[in-house]
Amino acid sequence: MLITHDTRCALDTVVDLVNTVPEDDSAPDGLPDVAALQEFVGSHEISDVGVLSELDLSAVRKIRGRFAAVFAAPDARAAAGLINDLVAAAGTTPRLTDHDGYDWHIHYFAPGASVADHLAADCGMALAFFVVAGEQERLRRCEAPDCRRAFVDLSRNRSRRYCDSRTCGNRLHVAAYRARRKEAAG
């Protein structure tokens, strides 16, 4: 599957956005305030965003939950319905643009769109490409029992199981190794 630069950036953005959702009631919100949203926007180089407000924060938190539902969708039909709703509500307006040193690419958000509509349109379309390509199964959650972070499996054989093999994957492999050694030792 060919993934363009902007699709990859949108995928990274939506994964990072979904992963700001608190995992339980005791965990802090990854987007606690407008300053955190501004930092998120800056670190993901989201263009065409004006001054952010509490209304923007509330709207982004709302679509964040809707994106999380896409990663939890049981099948492509369910994911497609969720993505269609997100993209339609954003008032998608595809347009070609070249800016900030990037070659021609497509923005799906309307000029002057809110940050929430911007994210819903661009990230929603990036996820839509996976559904269209029959690759919805690549939109996953970490299989580590104590981690449910979202990720996109871009491995060649669709075999990635953990959000990060150096942390979640390695921790589980070490635990399994120690359990086998303990069992063998009797």
N, CA, C and O atoms as a DFTB+ gen file, in Angstrom:
744 C
 N C O
     1  1       0.845      -1.172       0.000
     2  2       0.000       0.000       0.000
     3  2       0.896       1.243       0.000
     4  3       1.773       1.388       0.852
     5  1       0.666       2.122      -0.951
     6  2       1.421       3.364      -1.048
     7  2       0.863       4.387      -0.064
     8  3      -0.331       4.690      -0.078
     9  1       1.720       4.904       0.773
    10  2       1.300       5.901       1.754
    11  2       2.087       7.177       1.480
    12  3       3.311       7.198       1.608
    13  1       1.382       8.239       1.104
    14  2       2.040       9.505       0.804
    15  2       2.509      10.173       2.092
    16  3       2.113       9.786       3.192
    17  1       3.354      11.176       1.933
    18  2       3.890      11.900       3.076
    19  2       2.776      12.472       3.946
    20  3       2.800      12.313       5.167
    21  1       1.780      13.151       3.315
    22  2       0.744      13.765       4.145
    23  2      -0.170      12.735       4.780
    24  3      -0.683      12.963       5.876
    25  1      -0.386      11.608       4.118
    26  2      -1.184      10.550       4.736
    27  2      -0.445      10.007       5.954
    28  3      -1.054       9.765       6.996
    29  1       0.859       9.816       5.824
    30  2       1.648       9.333       6.956
    31  2       1.628      10.330       8.113
    32  3       1.512       9.937       9.274
    33  1       1.742      11.616       7.796
    34  2       1.680      12.643       8.843
    35  2       0.304      12.632       9.520
    36  3       0.208      12.747      10.742
    37  1      -0.752      12.493       8.725
    38  2      -2.106      12.445       9.292
    39  2      -2.293      11.201      10.158
    40  3      -2.942      11.264      11.202
    41  1      -1.729      10.075       9.731
    42  2      -1.820       8.846      10.532
    43  2      -1.092       9.014      11.865
    44  3      -1.609       8.633      12.916
    45  1       0.110       9.586      11.814
    46  2       0.859       9.835      13.049
    47  2       0.078      10.765      13.969
    48  3       0.048      10.573      15.185
    49  1      -0.547      11.765      13.381
    50  2      -1.318      12.726      14.158
    51  2      -2.523      12.075      14.812
    52  3      -2.772      12.287      15.999
    53  1      -3.280      11.281      14.049
    54  2      -4.482      10.668      14.617
    55  2      -4.120       9.648      15.691
    56  3      -4.822       9.537      16.696
    57  1      -3.045       8.908      15.495
    58  2      -2.610       7.961      16.525
    59  2      -2.214       8.707      17.793
    60  3      -2.610       8.321      18.893
    61  1      -1.435       9.771      17.639
    62  2      -1.031      10.553      18.808
    63  2      -2.237      11.200      19.484
    64  3      -2.286      11.293      20.710
    65  1      -3.206      11.647      18.690
    66  2      -4.413      12.247      19.254
    67  2      -5.212      11.215      20.054
    68  3      -5.615      11.476      21.187
    69  1      -5.432      10.060      19.465
    70  2      -6.172       8.993      20.164
    71  2      -5.449       8.603      21.448
    72  3      -6.091       8.309      22.457
    73  1      -4.138       8.599      21.418
    74  2      -3.373       8.188      22.586
    75  2      -3.315       9.252      23.682
    76  3      -2.697       9.026      24.722
    77  1      -3.950      10.411      23.468
    78  2      -4.069      11.391      24.546
    79  2      -5.288      11.112      25.425
    80  3      -5.443      11.730      26.477
    81  1      -6.148      10.192      25.006
    82  2      -7.324       9.831      25.811
    83  2      -6.838       9.134      27.080
    84  3      -6.018       8.219      27.000
    85  1      -7.325       9.543      28.239
    86  2      -6.922       8.852      29.465
    87  2      -7.338       7.373      29.409
    88  3      -8.453       7.047      29.002
    89  1      -6.424       6.490      29.823
    90  2      -6.717       5.051      29.764
    91  2      -7.742       4.627      30.802
    92  3      -8.450       3.640      30.603
    93  1      -7.830       5.356      31.904
    94  2      -8.841       5.081      32.923
    95  2      -9.112       6.379      33.683
    96  3      -8.523       7.418      33.386
    97  1     -10.008       6.306      34.665
    98  2     -10.409       7.514      35.394
    99  2      -9.291       8.137      36.221
   100  3      -9.359       9.314      36.573
   101  1      -8.262       7.351      36.533
   102  2      -7.172       7.885      37.350
   103  2      -6.042       8.491      36.510
   104  3      -5.192       9.205      37.042
   105  1      -6.028       8.213      35.218
   106  2      -4.967       8.720      34.340
   107  2      -5.267      10.154      33.911
   108  3      -6.429      10.517      33.724
   109  1      -4.231      10.964      33.757
   110  2      -4.451      12.348      33.321
   111  2      -4.793      12.408      31.828
   112  3      -4.387      11.552      31.043
   113  1      -5.539      13.428      31.471
   114  2      -5.871      13.662      30.071
   115  2      -4.621      14.175      29.368
   116  3      -3.928      15.047      29.894
   117  1      -4.329      13.649      28.193
   118  2      -3.167      14.078      27.431
   119  2      -3.341      15.454      26.805
   120  3      -2.371      16.056      26.344
   121  1      -4.566      15.951      26.785
   122  2      -4.849      17.314      26.322
   123  2      -5.600      18.040      27.442
   124  3      -6.804      18.269      27.334
   125  1      -4.896      18.399      28.512
   126  2      -5.577      18.972      29.675
   127  2      -6.047      20.413      29.495
   128  3      -6.967      20.859      30.181
   129  1      -5.409      21.149      28.563
   130  2      -5.754      22.561      28.434
   131  2      -5.388      23.060      27.037
   132  3      -4.820      22.327      26.227
   133  1      -5.723      24.313      26.777
   134  2      -5.469      24.918      25.470
   135  2      -3.978      24.949      25.158
   136  3      -3.588      24.773      24.004
   137  1      -3.150      25.166      26.155
   138  2      -1.700      25.187      25.928
   139  2      -1.217      23.825      25.427
   140  3      -0.360      23.760      24.545
   141  1      -1.750      22.754      25.972
   142  2      -1.379      21.410      25.509
   143  2      -1.859      21.173      24.079
   144  3      -1.167      20.541      23.280
   145  1      -3.044      21.681      23.764
   146  2      -3.545      21.566      22.383
   147  2      -2.644      22.352      21.441
   148  3      -2.330      21.884      20.347
   149  1      -2.222      23.554      21.864
   150  2      -1.318      24.367      21.038
   151  2       0.001      23.629      20.806
   152  3       0.543      23.651      19.701
   153  1       0.509      22.985      21.836
   154  2       1.738      22.208      21.707
   155  2       1.532      21.025      20.757
   156  3       2.404      20.726      19.942
   157  1       0.399      20.362      20.858
   158  2       0.075      19.240      19.969
   159  2       0.037      19.724      18.516
   160  3       0.622      19.098      17.632
   161  1      -0.644      20.823      18.283
   162  2      -0.755      21.400      16.934
   163  2       0.632      21.753      16.399
   164  3       0.937      21.467      15.241
   165  1       1.469      22.369      17.226
   166  2       2.806      22.749      16.797
   167  2       3.696      21.557      16.528
   168  3       4.416      21.532      15.530
   169  1       3.655      20.565      17.409
   170  2       4.542      19.408      17.238
   171  2       4.151      18.558      16.035
   172  3       4.986      17.834      15.493
   173  1       2.891      18.638      15.611
   174  2       2.453      17.882      14.437
   175  2       2.401      18.750      13.182
   176  3       1.930      18.318      12.130
   177  1       2.893      19.977      13.313
   178  2       2.961      20.915      12.189
   179  2       1.638      21.016      11.446
   180  3       1.593      20.952      10.218
   181  1       0.567      21.173      12.208
   182  2      -0.764      21.313      11.620
   183  2      -0.886      22.752      11.123
   184  3      -0.841      23.702      11.904
   185  1      -1.041      22.889       9.825
   186  2      -1.040      24.214       9.208
   187  2      -2.426      24.847       9.232
   188  3      -3.434      24.185       9.481
   189  1      -2.443      26.133       8.968
   190  2      -3.699      26.875       8.817
   191  2      -4.560      26.877      10.068
   192  3      -5.786      26.837       9.970
   193  1      -3.944      26.922      11.235
   194  2      -4.690      26.952      12.491
   195  2      -4.454      28.302      13.145
   196  3      -3.311      28.722      13.327
   197  1      -5.522      28.968      13.491
   198  2      -5.400      30.278      14.125
   199  2      -5.219      30.155      15.627
   200  3      -4.668      29.171      16.121
   201  1      -5.685      31.153      16.339
   202  2      -5.606      31.180      17.795
   203  2      -6.594      30.156      18.343
   204  3      -7.760      30.134      17.949
   205  1      -6.124      29.313      19.249
   206  2      -6.948      28.250      19.803
   207  2      -7.651      28.706      21.078
   208  3      -7.162      29.575      21.800
   209  1      -8.810      28.100      21.336
   210  2      -9.612      28.479      22.497
   211  2     -10.128      27.238      23.221
   212  3      -9.873      26.110      22.799
   213  1     -10.848      27.457      24.304
   214  2     -11.487      26.360      25.039
   215  2     -12.484      25.623      24.146
   216  3     -12.648      24.410      24.274
   217  1     -13.148      26.343      23.247
   218  2     -14.090      25.701      22.315
   219  2     -13.350      24.728      21.396
   220  3     -13.846      23.639      21.106
   221  1     -12.162      25.127      20.943
   222  2     -11.351      24.238      20.114
   223  2     -10.950      22.992      20.898
   224  3     -11.022      21.876      20.384
   225  1     -10.529      23.189      22.137
   226  2     -10.130      22.064      22.981
   227  2     -11.288      21.084      23.156
   228  3     -11.105      19.873      23.032
   229  1     -12.456      21.602      23.439
   230  2     -13.640      20.754      23.616
   231  2     -13.971      19.993      22.334
   232  3     -14.284      18.804      22.377
   233  1     -13.903      20.676      21.204
   234  2     -14.218      20.039      19.913
   235  2     -13.191      18.971      19.564
   236  3     -13.555      17.913      19.053
   237  1     -11.911      19.229      19.832
   238  2     -10.864      18.243      19.535
   239  2     -11.024      17.025      20.435
   240  3     -10.853      15.894      19.981
   241  1     -11.349      17.242      21.697
   242  2     -11.581      16.100      22.593
   243  2     -12.745      15.248      22.097
   244  3     -12.713      14.022      22.198
   245  1     -13.767      15.901      21.563
   246  2     -14.936      15.163      21.050
   247  2     -14.554      14.295      19.851
   248  3     -14.909      13.117      19.804
   249  1     -13.834      14.864      18.883
   250  2     -13.466      14.047      17.718
   251  2     -12.427      13.006      18.077
   252  3     -12.358      11.952      17.445
   253  1     -11.622      13.290      19.081
   254  2     -10.638      12.320      19.561
   255  2     -11.345      11.035      19.976
   256  3     -10.885       9.942      19.645
   257  1     -12.432      11.154      20.680
   258  2     -13.209       9.977      21.075
   259  2     -13.799       9.260      19.883
   260  3     -13.904       8.033      19.878
   261  1     -14.186      10.017      18.872
   262  2     -14.746       9.399      17.665
   263  2     -13.659       8.667      16.877
   264  3     -13.916       7.614      16.292
   265  1     -12.446       9.222      16.862
   266  2     -11.329       8.515      16.224
   267  2     -10.983       7.244      16.999
   268  3     -10.667       6.214      16.402
   269  1     -11.042       7.319      18.322
   270  2     -10.767       6.130      19.130
   271  2     -11.740       5.009      18.770
   272  3     -11.365       3.837      18.750
   273  1     -12.976       5.372      18.489
   274  2     -13.973       4.374      18.092
   275  2     -13.601       3.701      16.770
   276  3     -13.911       2.526      16.573
   277  1     -12.946       4.423      15.865
   278  2     -12.509       3.828      14.586
   279  2     -11.500       2.711      14.857
   280  3     -11.563       1.647      14.241
   281  1     -10.565       2.961      15.789
   282  2      -9.557       1.947      16.110
   283  2     -10.180       0.739      16.811
   284  3      -9.596      -0.344      16.809
   285  1     -11.350       0.916      17.405
   286  2     -12.035      -0.178      18.093
   287  2     -13.100      -0.834      17.214
   288  3     -13.737      -1.801      17.632
   289  1     -13.296      -0.317      16.002
   290  2     -14.349      -0.840      15.121
   291  2     -14.115      -2.319      14.820
   292  3     -12.992      -2.721      14.515
   293  1     -15.167      -3.128      14.902
   294  2     -15.015      -4.567      14.695
   295  2     -14.766      -4.977      13.245
   296  3     -14.246      -6.062      12.984
   297  1     -15.140      -4.107      12.301
   298  2     -14.957      -4.465      10.898
   299  2     -14.918      -3.201      10.036
   300  3     -15.125      -2.090      10.523
   301  1     -14.650      -3.397       8.760
   302  2     -14.507      -2.266       7.843
   303  2     -15.800      -1.477       7.703
   304  3     -15.759      -0.251       7.599
   305  1     -16.931      -2.141       7.699
   306  2     -18.215      -1.439       7.552
   307  2     -18.440      -0.480       8.734
   308  3     -18.863       0.660       8.543
   309  1     -18.159      -0.944       9.928
   310  2     -18.319      -0.089      11.106
   311  2     -17.323       1.073      11.065
   312  3     -17.681       2.212      11.364
   313  1     -16.079       0.783      10.696
   314  2     -15.064       1.839      10.593
   315  2     -15.465       2.858       9.529
   316  3     -15.320       4.062       9.738
   317  1     -15.964       2.386       8.402
   318  2     -16.365       3.285       7.315
   319  2     -17.481       4.223       7.767
   320  3     -17.458       5.413       7.454
   321  1     -18.448       3.696       8.493
   322  2     -19.533       4.543       8.979
   323  2     -19.035       5.636       9.901
   324  3     -19.459       6.787       9.798
   325  1     -18.128       5.274      10.807
   326  2     -17.559       6.259      11.734
   327  2     -16.746       7.315      10.987
   328  3     -16.855       8.510      11.263
   329  1     -15.936       6.857      10.042
   330  2     -15.102       7.790       9.266
   331  2     -15.978       8.697       8.409
   332  3     -15.732       9.901       8.335
   333  1     -17.001       8.133       7.758
   334  2     -17.907       8.950       6.943
   335  2     -18.541      10.062       7.769
   336  3     -18.635      11.201       7.312
   337  1     -18.975       9.734       8.986
   338  2     -19.590      10.742       9.849
   339  2     -18.596      11.841      10.217
   340  3     -18.937      13.024      10.195
   341  1     -17.365      11.448      10.555
   342  2     -16.333      12.425      10.906
   343  2     -16.032      13.370       9.748
   344  3     -16.001      14.590       9.916
   345  1     -15.812      12.795       8.584
   346  2     -15.420      13.586       7.415
   347  2     -16.575      14.476       6.950
   348  3     -16.358      15.629       6.576
   349  1     -17.786      13.952       6.972
   350  2     -18.945      14.749       6.548
   351  2     -19.171      15.930       7.491
   352  3     -19.444      17.041       7.037
   353  1     -19.060      15.698       8.788
   354  2     -19.272      16.769       9.763
   355  2     -18.213      17.864       9.640
   356  3     -18.451      19.013      10.014
   357  1     -17.045      17.502       9.113
   358  2     -15.959      18.475       8.961
   359  2     -16.149      19.375       7.747
   360  3     -15.422      20.356       7.591
   361  1     -17.113      19.059       6.884
   362  2     -17.306      19.869       5.680
   363  2     -16.114      19.766       4.749
   364  3     -15.556      20.774       4.316
   365  1     -15.736      18.544       4.450
   366  2     -14.544      18.274       3.659
   367  2     -14.567      19.018       2.328
   368  3     -15.561      19.000       1.603
   369  1     -13.445      19.676       2.024
   370  2     -13.282      20.432       0.790
   371  2     -11.892      20.135       0.231
   372  3     -10.960      20.896       0.493
   373  1     -11.725      19.061      -0.526
   374  2     -10.380      18.740      -1.035
   375  2      -9.823      19.855      -1.918
   376  3     -10.525      20.417      -2.759
   377  1      -8.538      20.159      -1.702
   378  2      -7.870      21.153      -2.555
   379  2      -6.382      20.863      -2.605
   380  3      -5.781      20.453      -1.612
   381  1      -5.806      21.079      -3.755
   382  2      -4.369      20.913      -3.949
   383  2      -3.638      22.116      -3.390
   384  3      -4.096      23.250      -3.533
   385  1      -2.502      21.874      -2.754
   386  2      -1.715      22.963      -2.193
   387  2      -0.246      22.568      -2.138
   388  3       0.088      21.386      -2.060
   389  1       0.607      23.548      -2.178
   390  2       2.043      23.343      -1.917
   391  2       2.475      24.481      -1.000
   392  3       2.343      25.656      -1.341
   393  1       2.982      24.120       0.142
   394  2       3.352      25.133       1.127
   395  2       4.470      24.607       2.007
   396  3       4.719      23.403       2.067
   397  1       5.128      25.508       2.676
   398  2       6.163      25.176       3.666
   399  2       7.220      24.203       3.142
   400  3       7.728      23.369       3.891
   401  1       7.543      24.314       1.867
   402  2       8.582      23.464       1.294
   403  2       8.119      22.079       0.875
   404  3       8.932      21.270       0.429
   405  1       6.833      21.788       1.009
   406  2       6.310      20.485       0.593
   407  2       5.777      20.581      -0.828
   408  3       5.227      21.607      -1.229
   409  1       5.945      19.512      -1.579
   410  2       5.440      19.456      -2.946
   411  2       3.912      19.427      -2.911
   412  3       3.308      19.493      -1.840
   413  1       3.302      19.329      -4.072
   414  2       1.848      19.313      -4.165
   415  2       1.263      18.164      -3.355
   416  3       1.743      17.031      -3.406
   417  1       0.231      18.484      -2.617
   418  2      -0.496      17.489      -1.832
   419  2      -1.932      17.976      -1.649
   420  3      -2.266      19.097      -2.034
   421  1      -2.766      17.144      -1.069
   422  2      -4.176      17.482      -0.912
   423  2      -4.483      17.774       0.551
   424  3      -4.131      17.004       1.444
   425  1      -5.144      18.900       0.773
   426  2      -5.738      19.200       2.077
   427  2      -7.224      18.903       1.930
   428  3      -7.832      19.250       0.917
   429  1      -7.795      18.280       2.912
   430  2      -9.211      17.941       2.847
   431  2     -10.079      18.902       3.653
   432  3     -11.305      18.861       3.548
   433  1      -9.465      19.756       4.445
   434  2     -10.230      20.699       5.251
   435  2     -10.448      21.986       4.472
   436  3      -9.634      22.368       3.631
   437  1     -11.552      22.641       4.765
   438  2     -11.866      23.908       4.109
   439  2     -10.952      25.008       4.642
   440  3     -10.566      24.967       5.810
   441  1     -10.600      25.987       3.814
   442  2      -9.805      27.120       4.310
   443  2     -10.518      27.781       5.491
   444  3     -11.726      28.013       5.445
   445  1      -9.767      28.078       6.538
   446  2     -10.341      28.709       7.712
   447  2     -11.070      27.750       8.642
   448  3     -11.730      28.188       9.584
   449  1     -10.959      26.444       8.393
   450  2     -11.638      25.455       9.236
   451  2     -11.063      25.469      10.647
   452  3      -9.908      25.834      10.861
   453  1     -11.884      25.070      11.590
   454  2     -11.405      24.952      12.971
   455  2     -10.388      23.820      13.035
   456  3     -10.316      22.993      12.126
   457  1      -9.603      23.783      14.106
   458  2      -8.613      22.724      14.257
   459  2      -9.300      21.360      14.320
   460  3      -8.770      20.380      13.797
   461  1     -10.466      21.286      14.950
   462  2     -11.192      20.007      15.031
   463  2     -11.632      19.549      13.638
   464  3     -11.480      18.378      13.290
   465  1     -12.176      20.476      12.843
   466  2     -12.589      20.099      11.484
   467  2     -11.377      19.750      10.632
   468  3     -11.432      18.834       9.812
   469  1     -10.294      20.473      10.825
   470  2      -9.047      20.178      10.115
   471  2      -8.607      18.741      10.411
   472  3      -8.314      17.974       9.493
   473  1      -8.562      18.385      11.690
   474  2      -8.151      17.033      12.083
   475  2      -9.139      15.986      11.584
   476  3      -8.737      14.939      11.077
   477  1     -10.428      16.267      11.729
   478  2     -11.451      15.305      11.293
   479  2     -11.337      15.032       9.801
   480  3     -11.448      13.885       9.367
   481  1     -11.117      16.076       9.017
   482  2     -11.046      15.908       7.561
   483  2      -9.759      15.201       7.143
   484  3      -9.814      14.162       6.486
   485  1      -8.600      15.749       7.513
   486  2      -7.333      15.162       7.057
   487  2      -7.080      13.778       7.664
   488  3      -6.708      12.845       6.951
   489  1      -7.278      13.649       8.957
   490  2      -7.034      12.349       9.601
   491  2      -8.110      11.339       9.208
   492  3      -7.828      10.153       9.032
   493  1      -9.331      11.817       9.074
   494  2     -10.408      10.920       8.629
   495  2     -10.138      10.359       7.240
   496  3     -10.372       9.176       6.990
   497  1      -9.651      11.192       6.346
   498  2      -9.334      10.712       4.991
   499  2      -8.158       9.744       5.014
   500  3      -8.151       8.767       4.266
   501  1      -7.175       9.998       5.852
   502  2      -6.039       9.069       5.953
   503  2      -6.533       7.693       6.395
   504  3      -6.108       6.675       5.848
   505  1      -7.424       7.659       7.378
   506  2      -7.980       6.379       7.821
   507  2      -8.868       5.766       6.736
   508  3      -8.905       4.546       6.573
   509  1      -9.577       6.615       6.001
   510  2     -10.439       6.127       4.916
   511  2      -9.630       5.383       3.860
   512  3     -10.098       4.385       3.311
   513  1      -8.428       5.856       3.572
   514  2      -7.592       5.182       2.579
   515  2      -7.301       3.744       3.000
   516  3      -7.209       2.857       2.151
   517  1      -7.156       3.509       4.295
   518  2      -6.902       2.148       4.778
   519  2      -8.129       1.260       4.604
   520  3      -8.004       0.088       4.249
   521  1      -9.300       1.806       4.850
   522  2     -10.527       1.027       4.667
   523  2     -10.717       0.707       3.186
   524  3     -11.043      -0.426       2.831
   525  1     -10.516       1.699       2.325
   526  2     -10.670       1.501       0.878
   527  2      -9.702       0.440       0.365
   528  3     -10.056      -0.352      -0.509
   529  1      -8.489       0.420       0.899
   530  2      -7.475      -0.543       0.466
   531  2      -7.675      -1.923       1.099
   532  3      -6.889      -2.836       0.849
   533  1      -8.723      -2.079       1.919
   534  2      -8.945      -3.360       2.577
   535  2      -7.960      -3.616       3.701
   536  3      -7.676      -4.768       4.027
   537  1      -7.438      -2.555       4.297
   538  2      -6.394      -2.666       5.314
   539  2      -6.848      -2.143       6.677
   540  3      -6.008      -1.752       7.488
   541  1      -8.146      -2.127       6.947
   542  2      -8.671      -1.614       8.211
   543  2      -8.076      -2.356       9.401
   544  3      -7.944      -1.790      10.486
   545  1      -7.717      -3.620       9.201
   546  2      -7.134      -4.415      10.288
   547  2      -5.791      -3.864      10.772
   548  3      -5.313      -4.245      11.840
   549  1      -5.185      -2.972       9.994
   550  2      -3.915      -2.372      10.401
   551  2      -4.095      -1.277      11.455
   552  3      -3.119      -0.833      12.060
   553  1      -5.319      -0.846      11.673
   554  2      -5.624       0.150      12.697
   555  2      -5.849      -0.627      13.981
   556  3      -6.907      -1.228      14.169
   557  1      -4.874      -0.619      14.855
   558  2      -4.866      -1.544      15.990
   559  2      -4.691      -0.858      17.329
   560  3      -4.405       0.335      17.432
   561  1      -4.882      -1.686      18.355
   562  2      -4.586      -1.334      19.737
   563  2      -3.509      -2.290      20.235
   564  3      -3.483      -3.459      19.852
   565  1      -2.632      -1.795      21.081
   566  2      -1.548      -2.595      21.634
   567  2      -2.124      -3.816      22.360
   568  3      -3.120      -3.706      23.075
   569  1      -1.500      -4.963      22.173
   570  2      -1.967      -6.196      22.793
   571  2      -1.393      -6.444      24.183
   572  3      -1.745      -7.430      24.831
   573  1      -0.522      -5.565      24.644
   574  2      -0.008      -5.704      26.011
   575  2      -1.184      -5.523      26.974
   576  3      -1.983      -4.603      26.799
   577  1      -1.302      -6.384      27.984
   578  2      -2.461      -6.340      28.878
   579  2      -2.637      -5.006      29.613
   580  3      -3.761      -4.630      29.945
   581  1      -1.554      -4.301      29.864
   582  2      -1.648      -3.045      30.601
   583  2      -1.525      -1.818      29.699
   584  3      -1.273      -0.713      30.179
   585  1      -1.703      -2.014      28.405
   586  2      -1.569      -0.912      27.449
   587  2      -2.616      -1.074      26.354
   588  3      -2.778      -2.165      25.806
   589  1      -3.312      -0.018      26.038
   590  2      -4.299      -0.068      24.955
   591  2      -4.051       1.064      23.962
   592  3      -4.984       1.554      23.325
   593  1      -2.788       1.476      23.833
   594  2      -2.470       2.574      22.921
   595  2      -2.764       2.170      21.481
   596  3      -2.601       1.014      21.091
   597  1      -3.199       3.149      20.710
   598  2      -3.484       2.930      19.293
   599  2      -2.189       2.982      18.491
   600  3      -1.231       3.649      18.884
   601  1      -2.167       2.276      17.366
   602  2      -1.070       2.381      16.411
   603  2      -1.554       1.886      15.058
   604  3      -2.580       1.213      14.961
   605  1      -0.810       2.225      14.023
   606  2      -1.088       1.729      12.677
   607  2       0.014       0.742      12.343
   608  3       1.193       1.096      12.346
   609  1      -0.365      -0.489      12.056
   610  2       0.597      -1.542      11.731
   611  2       1.029      -1.381      10.280
   612  3       0.280      -1.715       9.362
   613  1       2.226      -0.874      10.080
   614  2       2.753      -0.696       8.728
   615  2       3.778      -1.774       8.379
   616  3       4.524      -1.639       7.409
   617  1       3.809      -2.845       9.176
   618  2       4.734      -3.933       8.876
   619  2       4.297      -4.631       7.582
   620  3       3.117      -4.634       7.230
   621  1       5.246      -5.203       6.905
   622  2       4.975      -5.835       5.620
   623  2       3.932      -6.953       5.738
   624  3       3.052      -7.079       4.886
   625  1       4.036      -7.759       6.791
   626  2       3.139      -8.918       6.910
   627  2       2.032      -8.734       7.945
   628  3       1.437      -9.714       8.393
   629  1       1.754      -7.506       8.323
   630  2       0.666      -7.177       9.255
   631  2       0.800      -7.915      10.588
   632  3      -0.195      -8.384      11.140
   633  1       2.024      -8.019      11.106
   634  2       2.264      -8.842      12.287
   635  2       2.551      -8.046      13.560
   636  3       2.766      -8.641      14.616
   637  1       2.558      -6.745      13.484
   638  2       2.888      -5.946      14.667
   639  2       1.778      -6.089      15.704
   640  3       0.596      -5.992      15.373
   641  1       2.159      -6.318      16.951
   642  2       1.188      -6.548      18.019
   643  2       1.233      -5.490      19.105
   644  3       0.275      -5.334      19.862
   645  1       2.343      -4.757      19.190
   646  2       2.535      -3.814      20.287
   647  2       2.759      -2.404      19.755
   648  3       3.288      -2.212      18.659
   649  1       2.347      -1.423      20.554
   650  2       2.530      -0.033      20.138
   651  2       4.004       0.304      19.995
   652  3       4.387       1.114      19.150
   653  1       4.833      -0.326      20.832
   654  2       6.275      -0.105      20.778
   655  2       6.964      -1.394      21.185
   656  3       6.824      -1.848      22.321
   657  1       7.693      -1.973      20.277
   658  2       8.341      -3.267      20.567
   659  2       9.421      -3.128      21.629
   660  3       9.738      -4.103      22.310
   661  1       9.997      -1.929      21.786
   662  2      11.055      -1.744      22.785
   663  2      10.495      -1.641      24.193
   664  3      11.205      -1.927      25.157
   665  1       9.249      -1.241      24.330
   666  2       8.686      -1.147      25.678
   667  2       7.691      -2.275      25.905
   668  3       8.007      -3.241      26.599
   669  1       6.515      -2.173      25.343
   670  2       5.475      -3.181      25.594
   671  2       5.895      -4.568      25.124
   672  3       5.779      -5.537      25.874
   673  1       6.373      -4.671      23.910
   674  2       6.763      -5.980      23.380
   675  2       7.908      -6.594      24.154
   676  3       7.845      -7.768      24.521
   677  1       8.940      -5.835      24.408
   678  2      10.100      -6.353      25.129
   679  2       9.724      -6.747      26.556
   680  3      10.164      -7.787      27.047
   681  1       8.926      -5.936      27.216
   682  2       8.513      -6.232      28.589
   683  2       7.766      -7.564      28.653
   684  3       8.004      -8.363      29.558
   685  1       6.864      -7.808      27.698
   686  2       6.111      -9.069      27.692
   687  2       6.996     -10.257      27.329
   688  3       6.831     -11.345      27.879
   689  1       7.926     -10.054      26.413
   690  2       8.833     -11.148      26.045
   691  2       9.744     -11.525      27.212
   692  3      10.005     -12.706      27.442
   693  1      10.222     -10.531      27.942
   694  2      11.066     -10.804      29.111
   695  2      10.251     -11.532      30.180
   696  3      10.740     -12.485      30.787
   697  1       9.026     -11.096      30.410
   698  2       8.171     -11.751      31.411
   699  2       7.898     -13.202      31.019
   700  3       7.921     -14.088      31.874
   701  1       7.641     -13.453      29.738
   702  2       7.392     -14.826      29.279
   703  2       8.653     -15.681      29.424
   704  3       8.578     -16.847      29.811
   705  1       9.802     -15.097      29.113
   706  2      11.068     -15.815      29.259
   707  2      11.297     -16.192      30.722
   708  3      11.656     -17.328      31.032
   709  1      11.085     -15.230      31.611
   710  2      11.284     -15.511      33.049
   711  2      10.303     -16.574      33.539
   712  3      10.668     -17.419      34.357
   713  1       9.087     -16.543      33.060
   714  2       8.112     -17.549      33.463
   715  2       8.522     -18.938      32.984
   716  3       8.370     -19.915      33.717
   717  1       9.042     -19.034      31.755
   718  2       9.496     -20.318      31.232
   719  2      10.679     -20.839      32.032
   720  3      10.753     -22.031      32.332
   721  1      11.602     -19.955      32.376
   722  2      12.781     -20.348      33.163
   723  2      12.365     -20.820      34.556
   724  3      12.882     -21.813      35.067
   725  1      11.433     -20.100      35.155
   726  2      10.960     -20.463      36.486
   727  2      10.267     -21.834      36.446
   728  3      10.452     -22.663      37.337
   729  1       9.479     -22.050      35.409
   730  2       8.774     -23.342      35.255
   731  2       9.767     -24.473      35.018
   732  3       9.625     -25.565      35.568
   733  1      10.775     -24.198      34.192
   734  2      11.788     -25.240      33.915
   735  2      12.617     -25.571      35.142
   736  3      13.056     -26.708      35.317
   737  1      12.834     -24.561      36.004
   738  2      13.613     -24.790      37.210
   739  2      12.804     -25.556      38.254
   740  3      13.359     -26.108      39.204
   741  1      11.518     -25.581      38.070
   742  2      10.667     -26.413      38.912
   743  2      10.193     -25.764      40.101
   744  3       9.466     -26.371      40.888
